[in-house]
């Protein structure tokens, strides 16, 4: 006999900025069930998870949590305000009766001592601290928003095994396809405000999605043909103002309204970039480069040459100093020893990991134009900001939306749009 759901959301609606974000969305999770929540950037996945966690109140609809059921929510961007160390942050997630040993165990498994200062954590260290905090109480329901963000491969593999060992109900949001394929048992697709459910894992999602969209196209084609037939009748077939003709005219207007208000599937990003003049053959030359923080060496006696046309990947475990190395070799951070020489005619564009250049309160329009203009210069040509926004799947009505209320994926698209609009011959992607 199937167990009743621990958590149920029914007919959830939420309007944001005058636009319906959720329109009758539903979600339920039973004990031991692992559900992946998928959808395009900005479709409302994180918002639906916040409603499930009780952190955001829907405009209408029902949220039901089984009495006594415990729930923990992993935010996409954890907030360490008020906690000086990782240990203090992790243990704040425990309640009376929870096992402190498990908190220590998880920190150890995630390569954290607990003494790390939260103000100086790398992206990977911050994510691991947040995971330890939500996993330690072993809640009945886990809501995980991008749990693999910034994690290295060993940490992701450990997390997969740990989650599989738990009896908690889980709702997962992730852009890591392999992670979702390995863990999910059911898929909820949030699309144009509504949620569709398939009782199969993410590995079957794309086939199912394509079938749904193809059926939508067939139905839309039938509707268009019916409208054409009715409009032909209106032009050539109306012979008198009879009741049935008046009713048929009303039906035609209803069909037109249905076509007008139909929500179409979102398109694809249209990428183009600004090109600068070619740089010199030598891009970066680092000699005997060393950098340490206290007793911890980030690099020691590093020699590196980067030439025009090179594509270099920097890999390493979380906290190894990859971002620090990027800052060193691009001249943003001074080394303790050694030297860095940058080549001639360099135009550097960076995508930083933490998106700190997106000032809270700044509108999407101003974030793309720099403020005070409605133009973006791309490859020396002026583009209207609305056109540039649409290339990156933003709607015109989002132009005045503050960047800090956009989803993580949407903020990522802003960073990409800003970077690609600038003339560059050297890209740094963190």
N, C-alpha and C positions, 0 to 999 in steps of 0.2 A: 504494500500500500504506500503510495507516494506521501512524503511528508509535507505538511503545510509550509508555505514560504516563511522564512524568518523576517524577510523584508519585502514589502510590496508598495509600488508606486502605481497609481491608477489615474488615467486621464489628466496628466500633469500639463498645465499650460503656464507659460511665462512669456511676457512681452518685454523686450529690452530695446530701449531707444525708439519706441514706436513700431518695432518690427516683431512679429511673433517668432520667438526663438524655439519654444516648445509648444506643440499644439496637439494635446491628447497623448503625450508620450507615456509609455508604461514600462515597468521593470519589476521583476521579482527574482528573489534568490533564496534557495532552500539550503539546508545544511549540507556541507560538502560539495556544493555545486560551484564550478568554476566557469564564470561567464566573461567573455570579452565584449567590451562595448566599443564599437567602431563607428567611424563617420568622418567626414571631411573636417578640416580645420574650421573652427567657428560654428560647427553644427550644434553645439550645446552639450558635448560629452561631459566636460568638466563641470558644467552647471548642473546637469542631471545628477552627477555624483555628489555634488554639494547638497542638493535637495535630498538625496538619499541619506546623506550623513546628518541632515538636520541643520546644516549651516546656512542654507538659503531657503526662504519660504516661497513656494510657488504661488502664482496668482490664483490658481484653482486646482482642484484635484485632491487626491487622498494619499497620504503617506502612512503606512502601518508597519510598526516594528513589534514583533512578538514580545510580550511582557518578560522582562528579565534578560532579554538578548543584549549582548554587548557588541559594540561596533567601533571600529577604528578606521580613520580616513587618512591616507597618505596624500598630502597636497603635492601638486606638481612643483611648487616652489616653497619649500618649508620655511617657516619663520622661527628664527632662533632668538628673537627679542626676549630679554630678561634672563637668558641662560648664558653663563660665561664659559662653561665647559660642556663637552659632549655628554659626560656622565650625568650632569644635572638635567640636561635636555631629555636624555633617554629615560631616566628614572621618573621624570615628571609625567610620563605616560602610564605609569603603574598606578593601580588603585589598591585599596585594602584587600588583602588576600592574594594578590599577584606575587609571583616568585621573583625576588630580586636576583637570584642566581641566573635565571633565564636572561635577564637584561645583560648581566656580565658575560654570559655565554655568547650571546648574539654579538656584542661588541668585539669579543675576541675573534669570533668567526669572520667578522667583517673587517678585521685588521685595524681595529680602533682600541686605544688604551683607555679612553674615557677622559683623559687629561687634556685632550686637544682643545684649544681655545676656539670657540665657535666663530669668532670674528676673523679667523685666518684659515678657514677650511677651504679646500679645493672643492670644485663641483662634485667630484666623486665622493669625497669624504662627507660632504653635507648630505648627499643622497643616502649613504650607508648609515649615517646617524639617524636620519629620518626613518629608514627601514627598521632599524633596531627598536626605535620607539614604538612603532605601530605593531610590530611582531611580538614584542616581549609579553604583553598581556594575554596572548593567544585568544583573541576575541572570537565571538561566534560569527561575525561578519567582517570581512576585510574589503575596503574600498581603496584601490590602488591606482593612482593617476600617474602614469609614466614612471613605474618603479625602476626601469632599467636606465633612465637618463643618466649620463655621465659615468656609468659603471663600466669597468673593464670586463673582459670576457670571463676570467675566473669568478668574478663576483656575480655575473649574470648566471653562470652555471650553478653556483652555490645557491642563488636565490630560487632558481627553478626547482632544485631538489628540496629545498626547505618548504616552499609553498606546496609541493606535491605531498609532503609528509603531514600537512596540517588538515584538520577536519573542518576548518572554517569555510563558510560560504565566501566566495570571492567574486568581485566585479573588477575587471582589469581594463585599463586604458593603456595602450602602448603602441608605438610605431615600430617595435621590434617584431617583425613577422615570425621569425623562428621561435621567439619566446611565446607568442600567442599560439602558434601551432602546437607547441609542446605541452601547453598547459590547459588551453580552453576546451570545455566540453559543450558549450552552447555559445551562440553569437547573437548579440543584439545590435542591429544596425540602425543608428540614428540618422535619419535622412529627411531634410526639409521639415523638421519639427516633429515628425512621428517616428516611432520605434517599431521595427519589425524584428521578430525573433525566429531564429533557426536553431533547432535542438541538435546541432552538430558544431564541431569546433571550427576555428578560423581557417583551417586548411581547405574547407569547402566554401568559404565565403564568396570568393570572386565569381565562381560559377553560379552560385545562387543569386548574387547581386545582378549579374548580367542577364539572367533569366527574368528577374523582376523588371529591370529597365526595358528589356525588349518587349515584355508584355505591356508596359506602360506606353511604349511607342505604338504598338498595334492598336491599343485602345484610343490613343490620340488621333491616329490615322482614321479610325472608324468615325470618331467625332467630327473630324474635319470634313469627311465625305458626306456625312449626314447634314452638316450645315450647308454645304454646297447644294445638296438636293433641295433643302428647304428654301434657300435663297432663290433657286431657280423657280420653284413653285410661287414664291412671293412676286417675282417679276412677271411670270407668264400664266400662272394658274388661278389667281384670285379672281372670282367672277362676281362676288357679292359680299356684303358685310353680314355674313351669317355667324351664328354663335360658334360653329366649329372652326370657322376661319379665324375668328378672334382668338380662340383657344390655341390654334396652331401658331398664330403669330406670337403669342405668349411663350409657347414652347421653344420657338426659334430664338427669342431673346434670352431664354434660360440657357440654351445651348451656347450662345455666344458668350454669356457671362461665365459659364463653366470653362470655356477655352481661355478666356481672358485671365481668370484667376488661377488657372492651373500652375502649379509650381514645377518648373523645369529642373532637370538634373544639372548640377554645376559643371562647368567646363574645366579645361586644363589651364595651368599657368602658361603664359606666353613670355618666355625668357629672351631678353636681349641685353647686351651690356655695352658700357661705354669703353672705347678703346683709346689708350694713350699712345704716344709715339714709342717706338721700341726703346728699351733700356740698353745700357751697355752690355757686353757679353758677360761680364762679371756682375752678379747681383748681390751676393753676400760673401765676405771672406772673414771667418773667425779664426783667430790664432791664439792657442794656449788659453782658452777661455775657462774661467773658473768662477763659481758662485756658490756661496753657502749661506744658510740661515742658522746661526748658532753652530751646533756640532753637525748639522745635517747638510751634506754636500749635494747640490743639485746637479752641477756639472763640474768636472775636474779635468783641466788641461785639454779642452775640446778644440779640435781643428776641423773646420768645415768650409767647403766652398760650394756655393749655389750659383749655377750658371743659367743664363736665359734659356727658357724652355724646359727646365727641370721641373719635375713634380715629385715632391718629397712628402712621405707620411712620417709623422712622429708618433711612435707608439710607446706604451709603458703602462704600468699599473696606476690606479688612482693615487694621487698624491706624490707621484714620482717627480713632478716638476715640468710637465710638458708645456703648460701655459707659460711658466716662468722662462723656459728655454726660448719660446717664441718671442717673448718680450726682450730677452737678451739679444738675440740675433737680429732683431729689427730695430735695435737702438732705443727701445722704450725704457730699458732698465740697465743701469750701469753694472758691469761685472766687477768682481773683487780683484781679478787679475786677468791679463790678456787684453785683446783688442778685437773690435768689430769694425770692418770697413764695408760701407754700403756702396754699391755701384752708382754709376752716373745715370741721370735722367729717370730715376725711379719714381713711379706713381703707385703708392701702396694703398690697398684697400683691405680692411680687416672685418671679419665677422667675429665679434667677441662672444665668449661663452655666456657671460652673465647679463648681457643686454643693458648694461648700466647707462649707455648713452641714450636710452629711451627715457626721457624725463617724464615722470608721472604728471598727468594733467595736460600734457601736450596732445593736441588732436592728431588723428591719422594724417590729415591733410598737411599740417605744419611739420610733422615728423618727416614727410617725404620731400617737402619743398624747402624746409629750413625756416618757414614762416614768412608772412608778408608777401606771398606770391601765389599764383595758381599755375605756375609753370615748373616743369622738371626738365633739365637739360640732359639729353642722352645722345651720345655721339655727336655733340655739337649742335643738335637740333632741339628746338623747344617742343616739349610734349605737354599737353594739358594734364594736370594732376589727376583728373577724373579718368582719363584714358589710361594713364600709367597705373592707377589703382586697379582698374579692371583687368589689366594684363596679369595682375597678381591676385585675382579672384576676390577683390574687395568690391562691394556694392557702393554706388554713389551716395546712398544715405548713411554710409559709415564714415564719411569724410570728416565729420565733426565729433566723432567718437574719441574719447580719451584713450590713449594707448594702454594705460594700466588696467582697463577693464576688458581689453581684448583677450582672446585665448592665447595660450603659449604658442600654438602653431601660427596664429595670425601675427603675433609679435615677431616670430621668426621670419615670416614673409615680409614684414616691414624692413627688417634688417637686410634681407636679401635684396629687396627693391632699392633700398638706399645705396647698397654697395654696388649693384650693377649699373646704377645711373651715373656713377662717377667714372671718369677716365682712369684706367689702371693698366699696368703691365706687370703687377706683382700682387697676387691675392693670398691672404693669410686667413685660413678658415679654421677656427677653434671650435 
